Amino acid sequence: MNVILHLGLGSFHRAHLAVYLHELIQSGDTGWQLAGGNTRPDMAETIAALQAQGGAYTLETISPAGEHRYTRITSIRQVIGYTPDLAGLIAQGASSDTKIISFTVTEAGYYLDAQNRLDLATFADLRADLDAARAGQPGGTIYGALTALLRARMKSGAGPVTLLNCDNLRHNGDRSRGGLLQFIELVGDTALLAWVQANTTSPNAMVDRITPRPTPDVRERVLAATGVDDPAALMGESFIQWVIEDRFIAGRPAWETVGVEMVQSVDAYEEAKIRLLNATHSCIAWAGTLVGHLYIHEGTHDPAIRQMAFDYVTDDTIPVLDTPEKPCPIDLARYRDVVLDRFGNPAIRDTNQRVAMDGFSKIPGFIAPTIRERLAAGATIDSVAMLPALFLAYLQVWHRGGLPYAYQDQAMDAAVAHAMCDAADPVAAFCADPPLWGELAGDARLVDAVRRAGERVAAFVAAHGHRA
């Protein structure tokens, strides 16, 4: 039996990779199965529920038209409980049955700066994992965990393995591989470094399915519809997409038979998704929070917010993704409209809190590239500048303690963020931050555009009767 070991059994994995593999198994192709667990002691109740249910759980999907479907997903055959030494994960990673190690840790979990270097200065947990790895111990970051797994695999002689990133990170395979190789080099394990370079591949992939955090009403609906009381139940939209570069060193499931797009290069799909979907999602979440909306669909149906999102894509993003020199294979205008329809699905009840998180990695990853490319072409950035202006206004509300929920941001240095908001000129301080802007930091064109956009944000908030 061939095994995919997945690190991070959160909602997205269970509504995406696990679903595609489930469909493959249901079609009669039973050569692959999933094992998985977490590298940190989180989601304890969900992990316990999955263990009690033999890895099975119920997925509810809801279409924009309101159609509900319920599927019992059974592709996860081994749920590995968390222990600080990661013994269960390491044992499975070192098994010759494991041919793919996949992972979902969110964009900020890769600790990469604008130059794709590990940001050791900012992240104490990354430094702690380096110390642990030098002492031969595993860690909770993706690099600390993978180093421990791959060391054990090298020693066991289990053979090559594919490292498959399932996060919304541009060039996610290349960048996570770069971070891992830097980490191993800093550890000083030259033998492991050479082994990983020779015995692993890291295909880039584009993943897409809106998957909110499960709420108690999901479990209630599943019980009412199926008669099964499932504490591990979750919900996602009906739309699903996965595009993967076909670079697997130790074999792979025949995913193309169940709708996965296996391609030579994921670049065009990745850019469209990150800039037209992910950035727009954040725009709606930040704007919606500023005027008191709780859910993404509420902001999407707010004419002013929808127009901001539409203008960002139409005015500034499509022109840099679809050019005469490099035409895009995707109908980007249609993709934009499908995205807004998906975001407007009221049944998903995706929260602004979930989507608004991790702005300090989303600005450089999702938004800055469009600004950089527009400026390089001598074009205006008035529409795209609304997104960082919204985030700065949102950050200022956080600074004052005015958000209606807790803001989570793995890449944010809270002291630096507070200092930006306390500065005599917050816009200039925000636009001068190198981790956010890279070589654009302090660019007068960026400062001017964000300042003017900030005035439009303030007018938008005032028109809604709020004081953000």
C-alpha positions as CSV (number, residue, x, y, z in Angstrom):
1,M,0.0,0.0,0.0
2,N,1.3,3.5,-0.9
3,V,0.8,6.1,1.8
4,I,0.6,9.9,1.7
5,L,1.6,11.3,5.1
6,H,0.0,14.7,5.7
7,L,1.2,17.1,8.3
8,G,-1.7,19.3,9.4
9,L,-5.2,17.7,9.6
10,G,-7.0,21.0,9.5
11,S,-10.2,21.7,7.7
12,F,-8.7,22.6,4.3
13,H,-6.8,19.4,4.0
14,R,-9.9,17.4,4.9
15,A,-12.0,19.3,2.3
16,H,-9.4,19.1,-0.4
17,L,-6.5,16.5,-0.8
18,A,-8.4,14.0,1.3
19,V,-11.5,14.5,-0.8
20,Y,-9.7,13.9,-4.1
21,L,-8.1,10.7,-2.7
22,H,-11.5,9.6,-1.4
23,E,-13.0,10.0,-4.8
24,L,-10.1,8.1,-6.4
25,I,-10.6,5.2,-3.9
26,Q,-14.4,5.2,-4.6
27,S,-13.7,4.9,-8.3
28,G,-12.0,1.6,-7.6
29,D,-8.3,2.7,-7.5
30,T,-7.4,1.6,-4.0
31,G,-3.6,1.8,-4.3
32,W,-3.1,4.9,-2.1
33,Q,-4.3,6.0,1.4
34,L,-3.7,8.8,3.8
35,A,-2.0,8.9,7.2
36,G,-1.7,12.2,9.1
37,G,-1.3,14.2,12.2
38,N,-0.2,17.6,13.5
39,T,3.2,18.8,14.5
40,R,1.8,21.0,17.3
41,P,-0.6,20.2,20.1
42,D,-3.6,21.9,18.5
43,M,-7.0,20.7,17.3
44,A,-6.9,18.1,20.1
45,E,-10.7,17.5,20.1
46,T,-10.9,17.1,16.3
47,I,-7.9,14.7,16.3
48,A,-9.5,12.6,19.1
49,A,-12.8,12.5,17.2
50,L,-11.0,11.4,14.0
51,Q,-9.2,8.7,15.9
52,A,-12.4,7.5,17.4
53,Q,-14.0,7.4,14.0
54,G,-11.1,5.5,12.3
55,G,-10.2,8.7,10.3
56,A,-13.7,9.0,8.8
57,Y,-15.7,12.3,8.9
58,T,-18.6,14.0,7.1
59,L,-18.1,16.8,4.6
60,E,-21.0,19.1,3.9
61,T,-20.7,21.1,0.7
62,I,-22.9,24.0,-0.3
63,S,-23.3,25.5,-3.8
64,P,-24.0,29.2,-4.5
65,A,-27.6,28.1,-5.4
66,G,-27.9,26.6,-1.8
67,E,-27.7,22.9,-2.7
68,H,-26.4,20.9,0.3
69,R,-24.5,17.6,-0.2
70,Y,-23.1,15.3,2.5
71,T,-20.2,12.9,1.9
72,R,-18.6,10.5,4.3
73,I,-14.8,10.8,3.6
74,T,-12.8,7.7,4.3
75,S,-9.4,8.2,2.7
76,I,-7.6,8.9,6.0
77,R,-6.8,5.5,7.3
78,Q,-4.4,6.4,10.1
79,V,-4.7,9.4,12.5
80,I,-1.5,9.9,14.4
81,G,-1.8,11.5,17.8
82,Y,0.5,14.4,18.8
83,T,3.5,13.7,21.0
84,P,6.3,16.2,21.5
85,D,8.8,13.8,20.0
86,L,6.6,13.4,16.9
87,A,7.4,9.7,17.2
88,G,4.3,8.5,15.2
89,L,4.9,10.9,12.4
90,I,8.6,10.1,12.2
91,A,7.9,6.4,12.1
92,Q,5.4,6.8,9.3
93,G,7.7,9.2,7.4
94,A,10.6,6.7,7.7
95,S,8.5,3.9,6.2
96,S,9.1,2.7,2.7
97,D,5.3,2.7,2.2
98,T,5.2,6.5,2.4
99,K,5.8,7.9,-1.0
100,I,4.5,11.5,-0.5
101,I,4.8,13.8,2.5
102,S,2.2,16.6,2.1
103,F,1.6,19.6,4.4
104,T,-0.7,22.5,5.2
105,V,0.6,25.1,7.6
106,T,-0.8,28.4,6.1
107,E,1.3,31.0,4.3
108,A,2.9,32.5,7.4
109,G,4.2,29.1,8.6
110,Y,7.1,29.2,6.2
111,Y,8.9,32.2,7.9
112,L,10.2,33.6,4.6
113,D,11.1,37.2,4.1
114,A,10.8,39.2,0.8
115,Q,14.0,37.6,-0.5
116,N,12.8,34.0,0.4
117,R,15.3,33.8,3.2
118,L,14.3,32.3,6.6
119,D,13.4,35.2,8.9
120,L,15.3,34.0,12.0
121,A,15.4,37.5,13.5
122,T,11.7,37.7,13.8
123,F,10.6,34.2,14.8
124,A,11.7,32.7,18.1
125,D,10.0,29.3,17.4
126,L,12.1,29.0,14.3
127,R,15.3,29.7,16.2
128,A,14.2,27.2,18.9
129,D,13.6,24.5,16.2
130,L,17.1,25.1,14.8
131,D,18.6,24.5,18.3
132,A,16.5,21.4,18.6
133,A,17.5,20.0,15.2
134,R,21.2,20.6,16.0
135,A,20.6,18.4,19.1
136,G,18.9,15.7,17.1
137,Q,15.4,16.6,18.3
138,P,12.2,17.4,16.2
139,G,10.4,20.7,16.3
140,G,6.9,22.0,15.7
141,T,7.6,24.2,12.7
142,I,7.3,22.6,9.2
143,Y,11.1,22.7,8.9
144,G,11.8,21.2,12.3
145,A,9.3,18.5,11.6
146,L,10.4,17.7,8.1
147,T,14.1,17.6,9.1
148,A,13.3,15.0,11.8
149,L,11.2,12.9,9.4
150,L,13.7,13.1,6.5
151,R,16.6,12.2,8.8
152,A,14.8,9.1,9.9
153,R,13.9,8.3,6.4
154,M,17.5,8.6,5.2
155,K,18.7,6.4,8.0
156,S,16.0,3.7,7.3
157,G,16.9,3.6,3.6
158,A,13.2,4.0,2.8
159,G,14.0,5.7,-0.5
160,P,12.9,8.9,-2.3
161,V,9.8,10.9,-1.3
162,T,7.9,13.8,-2.8
163,L,7.3,16.9,-0.6
164,L,3.9,18.3,-1.6
165,N,2.9,21.8,-0.4
166,C,-0.8,22.4,-0.2
167,D,-0.8,26.0,0.9
168,N,-1.6,29.4,-0.7
169,L,2.0,30.3,-1.2
170,R,3.2,31.5,-4.5
171,H,5.6,28.9,-6.0
172,N,4.8,26.9,-2.9
173,G,6.9,23.9,-3.7
174,D,10.0,25.9,-4.7
175,R,9.8,28.3,-1.8
176,S,9.1,25.7,0.9
177,R,11.9,23.6,-0.5
178,G,14.2,26.6,-0.4
179,G,13.3,27.2,3.3
180,L,13.9,23.6,4.2
181,L,17.3,23.4,2.5
182,Q,18.3,26.7,4.3
183,F,17.2,25.2,7.6
184,I,19.1,22.0,7.1
185,E,22.2,23.9,6.0
186,L,21.9,26.1,9.2
187,V,21.6,22.9,11.3
188,G,24.9,21.8,9.8
189,D,23.7,18.4,8.6
190,T,25.6,18.1,5.3
191,A,24.7,14.4,4.8
192,L,21.0,15.2,5.2
193,L,21.3,18.2,2.9
194,A,22.8,16.1,0.1
195,W,20.2,13.3,0.6
196,V,17.3,15.7,0.4
197,Q,18.6,17.3,-2.7
198,A,19.0,13.9,-4.4
199,N,16.0,12.1,-3.1
200,T,13.1,14.5,-2.9
201,T,11.1,16.7,-5.3
202,S,8.8,19.6,-4.4
203,P,6.2,20.2,-7.2
204,N,4.4,23.6,-7.1
205,A,0.7,23.4,-6.7
206,M,-2.4,25.6,-6.8
207,V,-5.1,24.7,-4.3
208,D,-8.6,26.2,-4.1
209,R,-11.7,25.6,-2.0
210,I,-13.3,27.9,0.5
211,T,-13.4,26.0,3.8
212,P,-14.5,28.0,6.9
213,R,-13.7,26.9,10.4
214,P,-16.4,24.4,11.4
215,T,-19.0,25.8,13.8
216,P,-21.5,23.8,16.0
217,D,-24.3,24.3,13.5
218,V,-22.3,22.3,10.9
219,R,-22.4,19.3,13.2
220,E,-26.1,19.9,13.8
221,R,-26.9,20.0,10.1
222,V,-24.9,16.8,9.5
223,L,-26.8,15.0,12.2
224,A,-30.2,16.2,10.9
225,A,-29.3,15.2,7.3
226,T,-27.4,11.9,7.8
227,G,-28.3,10.7,11.3
228,V,-24.6,10.7,12.2
229,D,-23.4,12.8,15.1
230,D,-19.9,13.7,13.9
231,P,-17.7,16.0,16.0
232,A,-15.2,16.1,13.2
233,A,-17.7,17.3,10.5
234,L,-16.8,20.2,8.4
235,M,-18.2,22.4,5.6
236,G,-16.9,23.8,2.4
237,E,-18.1,25.3,-0.8
238,S,-19.0,23.0,-3.7
239,F,-16.3,24.5,-5.9
240,I,-12.9,22.7,-5.8
241,Q,-9.7,22.9,-7.8
242,W,-6.2,21.5,-7.7
243,V,-3.5,22.1,-10.2
244,I,-0.1,20.3,-9.7
245,E,3.2,20.2,-11.5
246,D,3.8,16.6,-12.4
247,R,7.1,16.1,-10.6
248,F,6.7,13.2,-8.2
249,I,9.9,11.2,-7.5
250,A,8.3,8.1,-6.0
251,G,5.0,7.8,-7.8
252,R,1.6,9.4,-7.3
253,P,-2.1,8.6,-7.3
254,A,-3.9,8.9,-10.7
255,W,-5.5,12.2,-9.5
256,E,-6.1,13.3,-13.1
257,T,-8.9,10.7,-13.3
258,V,-10.9,12.6,-10.5
259,G,-10.4,16.2,-11.8
260,V,-7.0,17.2,-10.7
261,E,-5.1,19.2,-13.4
262,M,-1.6,17.7,-13.8
263,V,0.5,20.3,-15.6
264,Q,4.1,21.2,-16.6
265,S,3.9,24.6,-15.0
266,V,1.4,26.0,-12.5
267,D,2.4,29.6,-12.9
268,A,-0.6,31.0,-14.7
269,Y,-3.1,29.2,-12.5
270,E,-1.2,30.2,-9.4
271,E,-1.0,33.9,-10.2
272,A,-4.7,34.1,-11.1
273,K,-5.7,32.4,-7.9
274,I,-3.4,34.3,-5.6
275,R,-4.2,37.7,-7.1
276,L,-7.8,37.4,-8.2
277,L,-9.1,35.2,-5.4
278,N,-6.8,35.4,-2.4
279,A,-6.1,39.1,-2.5
280,T,-9.8,39.9,-3.3
281,H,-10.8,37.7,-0.3
282,S,-8.6,39.8,2.0
283,C,-9.9,43.0,0.5
284,I,-13.5,42.0,1.3
285,A,-12.5,40.8,4.8
286,W,-10.6,44.0,5.8
287,A,-13.3,46.3,4.3
288,G,-16.2,44.3,5.8
289,T,-14.6,44.4,9.3
290,L,-14.2,48.2,9.1
291,V,-17.9,48.7,8.6
292,G,-19.2,46.1,10.9
293,H,-19.9,43.1,8.7
294,L,-19.2,39.7,10.3
295,Y,-19.2,37.4,7.2
296,I,-17.5,37.5,3.8
297,H,-20.8,37.2,1.9
298,E,-22.1,40.3,3.6
299,G,-19.2,42.4,2.3
300,T,-19.5,40.8,-1.1
301,H,-23.1,42.0,-1.3
302,D,-22.2,45.5,-0.1
303,P,-22.1,47.5,-3.3
304,A,-19.1,49.7,-2.3
305,I,-17.0,46.7,-1.2
306,R,-17.8,44.7,-4.2
307,Q,-16.9,47.6,-6.4
308,M,-13.5,47.9,-4.7
309,A,-12.8,44.3,-5.3
310,F,-14.0,44.5,-8.9
311,D,-11.9,47.6,-9.7
312,Y,-8.8,46.0,-8.1
313,V,-9.0,43.1,-10.4
314,T,-10.2,44.8,-13.5
315,D,-8.1,48.0,-13.5
316,D,-4.8,46.8,-12.1
317,T,-4.5,43.0,-11.9
318,I,-5.8,41.6,-15.2
319,P,-3.6,44.1,-17.2
320,V,-0.4,42.7,-15.7
321,L,-1.5,39.0,-15.9
322,D,-2.7,39.1,-19.5
323,T,-0.4,41.0,-21.8
324,P,0.3,40.8,-25.6
325,E,3.7,39.5,-24.8
326,K,2.5,36.9,-22.4
327,P,-1.2,36.1,-22.9
328,C,-2.9,34.3,-20.0
329,P,-4.5,30.9,-20.8
330,I,-7.4,31.7,-18.4
331,D,-10.4,33.9,-19.1
332,L,-9.6,36.2,-16.2
333,A,-12.8,38.3,-16.4
334,R,-14.9,35.2,-16.1
335,Y,-12.7,33.9,-13.3
336,R,-13.2,37.3,-11.5
337,D,-17.0,36.9,-11.7
338,V,-16.9,33.3,-10.6
339,V,-14.8,34.3,-7.6
340,L,-17.3,37.1,-6.6
341,D,-20.2,34.7,-7.0
342,R,-18.4,32.2,-4.7
343,F,-17.7,34.8,-2.1
344,G,-21.3,35.9,-2.1
345,N,-22.6,32.4,-1.2
346,P,-24.5,33.1,2.1
347,A,-24.6,29.5,3.1
348,I,-20.8,29.3,3.5
349,R,-20.9,31.9,6.4
350,D,-17.1,32.4,6.1
351,T,-16.0,34.9,8.7
352,N,-14.0,38.0,8.1
353,Q,-11.9,37.0,11.1
354,R,-10.7,33.8,9.3
355,V,-9.9,35.6,6.0
356,A,-8.4,38.8,7.5
357,M,-5.7,36.9,9.3
358,D,-2.0,37.0,8.4
359,G,-2.0,40.4,6.6
360,F,1.8,40.7,7.1
361,S,2.4,37.8,4.8
362,K,-0.5,38.5,2.4
363,I,0.6,42.1,1.5
364,P,4.0,40.9,0.2
365,G,2.6,37.6,-1.2
366,F,-0.7,38.6,-2.7
367,I,-0.7,42.4,-3.3
368,A,2.8,43.9,-3.7
369,P,3.6,42.0,-6.9
370,T,0.7,43.7,-8.7
371,I,1.8,47.1,-7.4
372,R,5.4,46.4,-8.4
373,E,4.5,45.3,-11.9
374,R,2.1,48.2,-12.5
375,L,4.8,50.7,-11.4
376,A,7.4,49.0,-13.6
377,A,5.1,49.5,-16.6
378,G,4.6,53.2,-15.7
379,A,0.9,52.6,-14.9
380,T,-1.3,53.8,-12.1
381,I,-1.9,51.8,-9.0
382,D,-5.0,53.6,-7.7
383,S,-7.3,50.6,-7.5
384,V,-4.7,48.1,-6.1
385,A,-3.6,50.7,-3.5
386,M,-7.0,50.4,-1.9
387,L,-6.0,46.9,-0.5
388,P,-3.0,48.0,1.6
389,A,-4.9,51.1,2.6
390,L,-7.7,48.9,3.9
391,F,-5.2,46.8,5.7
392,L,-3.6,49.8,7.3
393,A,-7.0,51.1,8.5
394,Y,-7.8,47.7,9.8
395,L,-4.4,47.5,11.6
396,Q,-5.1,50.9,13.2
397,V,-8.4,49.5,14.6
398,W,-6.5,46.5,15.9
399,H,-3.9,48.9,17.4
400,R,-6.7,50.7,19.3
401,G,-8.2,47.4,20.5
402,G,-11.3,48.0,18.5
403,L,-11.6,44.8,16.5
404,P,-14.6,42.7,17.3
405,Y,-12.4,39.5,17.3
406,A,-8.9,38.4,18.0
407,Y,-6.5,39.1,15.1
408,Q,-4.0,36.3,14.3
409,D,-0.9,37.0,12.3
410,Q,2.1,34.6,12.5
411,A,4.3,37.0,10.4
412,M,3.5,40.1,12.4
413,D,5.9,41.6,15.0
414,A,3.3,43.3,17.3
415,A,5.7,45.9,18.5
416,V,6.6,46.9,14.9
417,A,2.9,47.0,14.0
418,H,2.0,49.2,17.0
419,A,5.0,51.5,16.2
420,M,3.7,52.0,12.6
421,C,0.3,53.0,14.0
422,D,1.8,55.3,16.6
423,A,4.1,57.0,14.0
424,A,3.6,60.7,13.2
425,D,2.8,59.5,9.6
426,P,1.4,56.0,9.8
427,V,1.1,55.7,6.0
428,A,4.8,56.6,5.5
429,A,5.8,54.2,8.3
430,F,3.7,51.4,6.9
431,C,5.0,51.9,3.3
432,A,8.6,52.0,4.5
433,D,8.5,48.5,6.1
434,P,10.9,46.2,4.2
435,P,9.3,42.9,5.2
436,L,6.0,44.1,3.7
437,W,7.3,45.8,0.6
438,G,10.9,44.6,-0.2
439,E,12.5,46.9,-2.8
440,L,9.3,49.1,-2.9
441,A,9.7,50.1,0.7
442,G,9.7,53.9,1.0
443,D,8.9,54.4,-2.7
444,A,7.3,57.8,-3.1
445,R,4.8,56.5,-5.7
446,L,3.6,53.8,-3.2
447,V,3.3,56.2,-0.3
448,D,1.3,58.7,-2.4
449,A,-1.0,56.1,-3.8
450,V,-1.7,54.5,-0.4
451,R,-2.2,57.9,1.2
452,R,-4.8,58.9,-1.5
453,A,-6.4,55.4,-1.1
454,G,-6.6,55.9,2.6
455,E,-8.7,59.0,2.1
456,R,-11.1,57.0,0.0
457,V,-11.2,54.3,2.7
458,A,-12.0,56.9,5.4
459,A,-14.8,58.2,3.2
460,F,-16.1,54.7,2.7
461,V,-16.2,54.0,6.4
462,A,-17.8,57.3,7.2
463,A,-20.5,56.7,4.6
464,H,-21.3,53.4,6.4
465,G,-21.7,55.3,9.6
466,H,-18.6,53.8,11.3
467,R,-15.5,55.3,12.8
468,A,-12.8,52.8,12.0
